Amino acid sequence: MQAQTVTATPPGWQGAPEVTVLADIFEDDVQVAVWDRPSPVGQDVVALACEQRLAVKSWLDITQLEATLLRFLPHATYAPLRADLFLLADMVACLFGVDGVGLRVTALRKPMCPRFHVDRIPVRMLCTYGGAGSQWLPSPRVSDQLLVPGCEQSALYQQQHVEQLEAGQVALFKGETWRDNPGAGVVHRSPPMSPGQQRLLVTLDI
């Protein structure tokens, strides 16, 4: 059975087709905020990224966004991706009042982080262009033993409780170091992938 996509209202989740929903991440009872939109990046971009084994990891100075993105992604086919990364990075900077963001752009043919885990950062923005989106568990569904290193995770959660983002959706996940949030970071993982599947993942951290 596959994970369900985010269509209902799991605990700690807030989603809407309006970008303003991302500001709900500042609410104490919201752990995941999702801007529900179609992917602005076509399959041609995903295919090129996978062909080139694209892997970008860098700290972005917001004042030099355009030039930096062009340097990392010079191919003309990447123009829609550059435009969306500029939008998302600028959004993160405005929303959280920061001068820079940690960017990672990764083309994937297999899960990058297949085990459930939490991020030891304040907050992360995620977007998958093409392919399956990230999976996460609402906090009431997280077993005390799930994150124990080396444990057999499959025996510690029920598949029907796994939520999954869709391609194009933009999500904010609170991490372990969000203010007043120790021990409550969003438990998530990369989705399973079948042979031949392609996925282009972007994360932006503060």
N, C-alpha and C positions, 0 to 999 in steps of 0.2 A: 504494500500500500504506500502511495506517495504522500508526502506532507501536503496538508491543505494550504492553499494560498490565503493571504490575509483578507478575508471578506467579512468576518463577523467582528466582534469587539472583544478580543482576548484581554485579560487583566493587564493593566499597565500600558495599553496601546491606544494611540490616537491617530486617526488617519482621515484624509480628505483630499479632494482634487485641487484644493486651493493651497498655494505655496505657504500661506500664512500659518498653516497647521504646524509647521516645523517649530514655531515659537512655543508651542505647547510643551516642548521638552523641558521648559523651565518649571512646569507644574510638578509638585512633589510626587504625585501619584502616577506620573507618566514616565515610563522607562524607554518606550519606543514611539517615535513620531514619524509618520509616513506621509510624504507628498505623493499622491497617487497620480501618475502621469504616464503616457506612453513613452517608449524610448525614443529620444531624438537622434539616435545614432543607428544607422542602417547596418545590415548584415555584411555589407562590403567592408566596412570599417572593422568589424569583429574578425572577419576572415583575414584581412591584411595584418591585423595585430597578432593573430595566432600564427600566421605564416612567418612573421618576423620575430616571433617569440618575445613580444614587447614586454619589457619590464622596466618601469620607471619608478624610482624612489628618491624623493628629494624634499627638502624644506623650501616652500615657496614664499618669497617676499611679496606681499600683496601689491606693492608699488611697481613690481616688475613682472606681473603675471603674464601679460601678453607675450613679451619677449622670451620669457622662460619657457612657456608652453610651446612656442614656435621652435625653440631650440631642441626641445625633447621630442617633438612630434612634427617634423618638417614636411612630411609627405602631404601632398595636396588632399589626398583621400581623408586625412585626419582632420580636415577643417571643421566638420560638425562636432567631433570629439573635443577639439581645442575650444570651440565656442561654449560647449556645455561645461567643460572643466573651469573655464573662466567664470561662468555664471555661478557654479557651485562653490568655488573657492571664495569668490566675492561675497556670496551669501553667508558662508561660514564666518568670514571676517566681520561682516556687519552684525550678524546675530550674536556673536560672542565677544565682540570688541577686541579682536586680536590683529596683529600686524603680519602674521604669517601662519601658514598651515602646513602640516605634513602630508604630502601627496604620495600615493602609490597607485600606479596603473599596471595591471597585470593581466596578460593573456593566458588563459588556462585551458588545458586539455584534461586535467584531473583535479580533484579537490585539493585546495591549498591548505586548509585547516579542517580535516574531516572529523576531528573530535570536538565535542562541545567544550567551550572555553569562555572566559571573560577577558576583556581588554583592560589592562592596568593603565588607563588614561582617563581624562575627564569625559570625553565624548568623541564618537566617531560618526562621520557621515559615510554612507555606503550607497553605491549605485551599480547595478549590473546591466551592461549593455549586451543584450542577446544572451540566450541561455538561461539557466535557472538562477534565481536569486538566492540570497543567503537565508538560512533557516535559523529559527530561534525558539526558545521555550519560554512561555509566560512564567513569572517567578513562582506562582503557586504549584507549578508542575515540575519544579526542579528538586530532585532528591538531594538530601544532604551529602550523599556519597557520589553524586554524579561527577564532580570535578576532582575527585581523588586521583592523583597520578597513577596510571597503570590499571585502573579499574575497567571492568567490562561494561561500558556505558549502555550497550543495547538492552541490558537487563534492567536498567534503572529509569527508563522513561517509556511512555506509550506513544507509538507513532502518530496516533490521531491528535495528540497534543502539540505536535511540531507545527509551528507556523512558518510560512515561506513567503518571501518577497517576490514580486514579479519583475521582469525586465523593464527597466526605465524608472521604476519607483525609486524615490530618494528617501532614505531612512536615516534618522539619527538614533543611535544606540548610546545610552548612558554607560559609562565604564565604571571601574572600581573606584577611581579617584574623583568622580563627580562629588561636589560638596554634599556632605551629610549622606553619602551613599555607600559607605564601606560594606562589602559583602552583598551588595545588591546590583552589581553590574549585569548587563544583559547577557544571558547564557546563549551562545550562538555557535554556528559552524558553517563551513562550506557545504553546499548541497552535493549529494552523490551525483556522479556523472557517468553516463554510458560511453563506451568506446566511440570515438568520432565526434562527440559533442564538443562545442566550443563555447567559451565564456570569457567576457571581458569585464573585469572587476575594477572599480575605482573606489578608493577610500581616502577620506580627508580627516586628519586628526588635529586636535588642538592640545 
